[in-house]
Structure formats: structure tokens, C-alpha cells
Amino acid sequence: MRETSQQAADPRANQKERTRTAIVEAAAALVRDGKIPTIAATAERAKVSRATAYRYFPTQDDLSDEVAPYHPAIAAIEEAVASLSGDDVEQRLLTVVDTYNESVVSYEAHMRTILRAFQENWLKSRRESNAPEDAPYMRSPARMRWLDEALRPLAGPPPDERTRLRAALALTLGIEAFVVMKDVCRLDDDEALATLRWAATALLRAGVDEERGSGSPNRGPEPEESSADPRDRGGDAP
């Protein structure tokens, strides 16, 4: 207790806390303005040097994780996850999928900008790393935490199968999924939402069927030959 009291009375500690708070508040203000809270922009908004901002948040991800709850989309999904109840895993999953993906539609332009920033950080980390394949770049684990909460009542499956299921379900959430749905598949918002909802349900049911010992999930009949949709004649890379 004595040490804690000394720390509380330390003016340097108080100043550090005030500086950190100012940086976080500046980043949150940028988010509310619909801007990307890069470390450089946040430092300018907080009226501190970039070096100071980097001392408190060494990477962009550190800062992004800190201010994520201030974004309306993240606040909505966090509230939905906190309110999950009951043992109906499919309903729990659809609550997560619907809540987050509808927020993606509402804030699509902003989320595409965030995705671009993530990709730029990834490319930068590879350029600056002596071993590009081991470049120290990580995305926030929040999406996986939300899925873990949705799947919590699920009995089993074995750890490796559960890891595969949650990884597959991650493909049905977020701006990356909408880039594929809209830019590649040329779906509108409602079609994209419905398709991702269907995909999440299908993946969950397949995972549950496998866990119950039914073997490989039903794949259904092979698709029939049909004329290609003119929208599919673009030059998208394989």
C-alpha cells in the first residue's frame, strides 16, 4: 500500500497518465469525426510529438485496440456480445453476425479506410523486417473473442476442429467479407448480408454435424453448367 501511495503522489506518474489520456481522447475524437486515428494524426490532435505518442502506443495496433470501443460499430457489437444469453448457439452466432455486419454496412466507407490502413501497416512491417515472413504485425483479436462467446455453449468439438470452425466463421464477419461480396461477387448490401448470414449458419451446422460423427458435411449436388453472369467476366485474379 505504501508503494501505491507513493506512486499516486508521484507528479511524473500523474503527468504520464494525463498525457496518455490526452492521446486516447484525441484518437477517440478522430474516430467520432469519421477519420482514421493514425499515430501521426492523433499526436497532432493531442498536441504532442509523434515520439511522445509512440512511447505510449508503440504500434498502430496498440492505439487502434485502445480506441476501438469508441467506434459506434464496435460499441454495438460489444453490447450485443455482452447480452448473449441462452444455449442456442446458432441464434447466438447470428446475433453476432447480424449486429456486426449491419454496422459494417452503416460505416462501410470508414471501415474500408481502416482496412487500407491495416494493409499499409502490413506492407510497411514487411519492408522494414529483416525476415518479412516473420514481420511483427497482428490484427486485433476482438473478432475471434466475439465468436468464442457465440460458440461458448457448444459442447466440443475437439480443439483442432473448434479452431477450424471459428476460423471459417471469421470469414463471414467484417469489412473483408463485404469487399468480396460487393467488389468480387457484385452483390448489393441486402444480398451481401443475407449471403454472409447463410454462410455462417451453414458453416456452424457443418461443424456441429462433424462433431456428432456424421463425417464430412453434405456438399449437395454439383452445380449445373450455366451461362456466366456478364458481371463475372471481369479480370479478377484467381
C-alpha positions in Angstrom: 0.0 0.0 0.0 2.9 2.3 0.8 4.3 1.9 -2.7 1.0 2.6 -4.3 0.5 5.8 -2.3 4.0 6.9 -3.4 3.2 6.2 -7.0 -0.1 8.1 -6.7 1.7 11.1 -5.3 4.4 11.0 -8.0 3.8 14.1 -10.2 5.6 12.4 -13.1 3.2 9.5 -12.9 0.3 11.9 -12.9 1.7 13.7 -15.9 2.2 10.5 -17.8 -1.4 9.5 -17.1 -2.6 12.9 -18.3 -0.6 12.6 -21.5 -1.8 9.1 -22.2 -5.4 10.2 -21.6 -5.0 13.2 -23.9 -3.7 10.9 -26.7 -6.6 8.4 -26.2 -9.1 11.3 -26.2 -7.6 12.8 -29.3 -7.8 9.4 -31.1 -11.4 8.9 -30.0 -12.2 12.4 -31.3 -10.8 11.4 -34.7 -12.9 8.3 -34.7 -16.1 10.3 -33.9 -15.2 12.6 -36.8 -15.0 9.6 -39.2 -11.2 9.8 -39.5 -8.5 7.2 -39.1 -6.7 7.7 -35.8 -3.2 7.1 -37.1 -0.5 7.8 -34.6 0.7 10.9 -36.5 -2.8 12.3 -36.8 -3.5 11.5 -33.1 -0.3 13.2 -32.0 -1.2 16.3 -33.9 -4.7 16.4 -32.5 -3.4 15.8 -28.9 -0.7 18.5 -29.4 2.2 16.1 -28.5 5.1 15.0 -30.6 5.0 11.8 -32.6 7.8 10.5 -30.4 5.7 11.0 -27.3 2.7 9.3 -28.9 4.9 6.3 -29.9 6.2 6.0 -26.3 2.6 5.3 -25.1 1.5 3.4 -28.2 4.5 1.7 -30.0 2.4 0.4 -32.9 -0.8 1.5 -34.7 -2.5 -1.7 -33.5 -1.8 -0.7 -29.9 -3.6 2.6 -30.4 -6.4 1.0 -32.5 -7.2 -1.5 -29.8 -7.3 1.2 -27.2 -9.8 3.4 -29.1 -11.9 0.6 -30.8 -14.7 0.8 -28.2 -15.2 4.5 -29.2 -16.4 3.5 -32.7 -20.2 3.1 -32.9 -19.8 -0.2 -34.8 -17.6 -1.7 -32.1 -19.7 -0.4 -29.3 -22.8 -2.0 -30.9 -21.2 -5.4 -31.2 -19.6 -5.3 -27.8 -23.0 -4.6 -26.3 -24.6 -7.4 -28.3 -21.9 -9.9 -27.2 -22.3 -8.9 -23.6 -26.0 -9.5 -23.8 -25.8 -13.0 -25.3 -27.8 -15.5 -23.4 -29.2 -19.0 -23.7 -27.7 -22.1 -25.2 -28.9 -21.8 -28.8 -25.5 -21.5 -30.5 -27.0 -20.7 -33.9 -29.0 -17.8 -32.5 -26.0 -16.5 -30.6 -23.9 -16.7 -33.7 -26.5 -14.9 -35.9 -26.7 -12.1 -33.2 -23.0 -11.5 -33.6 -23.0 -11.8 -37.4 -26.1 -9.6 -37.9 -25.1 -6.9 -35.5 -21.5 -6.5 -36.7 -22.2 -6.9 -40.4 -25.1 -4.4 -40.3 -22.7 -2.0 -38.7 -20.2 -2.6 -41.5 -22.9 -1.5 -44.0 -23.6 1.6 -42.0 -19.9 2.6 -41.8 -18.6 0.9 -44.9 -16.5 3.9 -46.2 -14.9 4.4 -42.8 -14.2 0.6 -42.4 -12.7 0.4 -45.9 -10.4 3.2 -45.0 -9.4 1.4 -41.8 -8.8 -1.8 -43.8 -6.5 0.2 -46.1 -4.5 1.4 -43.1 -4.1 -2.1 -41.8 -2.8 -3.3 -45.2 -0.4 -0.3 -45.4 0.9 -1.2 -42.0 1.3 -4.9 -43.0 3.3 -3.9 -46.1 5.4 -1.4 -44.1 6.2 -4.1 -41.5 7.4 -6.5 -44.2 9.5 -3.8 -45.8 11.2 -3.0 -42.6 11.6 -6.5 -41.3 14.8 -8.5 -41.8 12.6 -11.6 -42.1 9.5 -10.4 -44.0 7.7 -13.7 -43.4 8.0 -13.1 -39.6 7.1 -9.4 -39.8 5.6 -8.4 -36.4 2.1 -7.5 -37.5 -1.1 -8.5 -35.8 -4.8 -7.5 -36.1 -7.0 -7.1 -33.0 -8.3 -10.4 -31.7 -11.7 -8.9 -30.9 -13.5 -10.8 -33.8 -12.3 -14.1 -32.5 -13.3 -13.2 -29.0 -16.9 -12.4 -30.2 -17.0 -15.8 -32.0 -15.8 -17.6 -28.9 -18.6 -16.0 -26.9 -21.1 -17.1 -29.5 -19.8 -20.6 -29.5 -19.4 -20.9 -25.8 -22.4 -23.3 -25.2 -21.2 -25.6 -27.9 -20.2 -29.0 -26.4 -16.9 -30.0 -28.1 -15.7 -30.2 -30.8 -12.1 -31.2 -30.3 -9.7 -28.3 -30.1 -8.4 -28.6 -33.7 -11.9 -28.8 -35.1 -13.1 -25.9 -33.0 -10.1 -23.8 -34.2 -11.1 -24.6 -37.8 -14.7 -23.8 -37.2 -14.0 -20.4 -35.6 -11.5 -19.5 -38.3 -14.1 -20.4 -41.0 -16.7 -18.3 -39.3 -14.4 -15.4 -39.1 -14.7 -15.2 -42.9 -18.3 -14.2 -42.6 -17.7 -11.1 -40.4 -16.3 -7.7 -41.2 -15.3 -5.4 -44.0 -13.1 -8.0 -45.7 -16.2 -10.2 -46.2 -18.0 -7.3 -47.7 -15.2 -6.5 -50.1 -15.6 -10.0 -51.5 -19.4 -9.9 -51.5 -19.7 -6.5 -53.2 -16.5 -6.0 -55.2 -16.0 -9.5 -56.4 -19.5 -11.0 -56.3 -21.2 -7.8 -57.2 -24.0 -8.2 -54.6 -25.8 -5.3 -53.1 -26.0 -4.6 -49.3 -29.0 -6.8 -48.6 -27.7 -9.6 -50.7 -24.4 -9.5 -49.0 -25.9 -9.5 -45.6 -28.2 -12.5 -46.5 -25.3 -14.4 -48.0 -23.0 -14.0 -45.1 -25.8 -14.9 -42.7 -26.4 -18.1 -44.7 -22.7 -18.9 -44.9 -22.3 -18.5 -41.1 -25.3 -20.8 -40.5 -24.1 -23.4 -43.0 -20.6 -23.5 -41.5 -21.9 -23.8 -38.0 -24.2 -26.7 -38.9 -21.4 -28.4 -40.8 -19.1 -28.1 -37.8 -21.8 -29.5 -35.5 -22.6 -32.4 -37.8 -18.9 -33.3 -38.0 -18.6 -33.2 -34.2 -21.6 -35.5 -33.9 -19.7 -38.1 -36.0 -21.6 -37.6 -39.3 -18.3 -37.4 -41.3 -17.9 -34.9 -44.0 -20.7 -32.4 -44.2 -23.2 -32.8 -47.0 -21.9 -31.0 -50.0 -25.1 -31.2 -52.0 -25.3 -31.8 -55.8 -22.7 -30.5 -58.1 -23.7 -27.1 -59.6 -25.1 -27.4 -63.1 -23.5 -25.7 -66.1 -24.9 -22.4 -66.8 -24.1 -19.3 -68.7 -21.9 -16.9 -66.8 -23.3 -13.7 -65.4 -22.0 -10.9 -67.5 -20.8 -9.3 -64.3 -18.4 -12.2 -63.8 -16.4 -11.6 -67.0 -14.0 -9.1 -65.3 -10.3 -9.6 -64.8 -10.4 -10.6 -61.1 -7.2 -12.5 -60.2 -7.7 -16.2 -59.1 
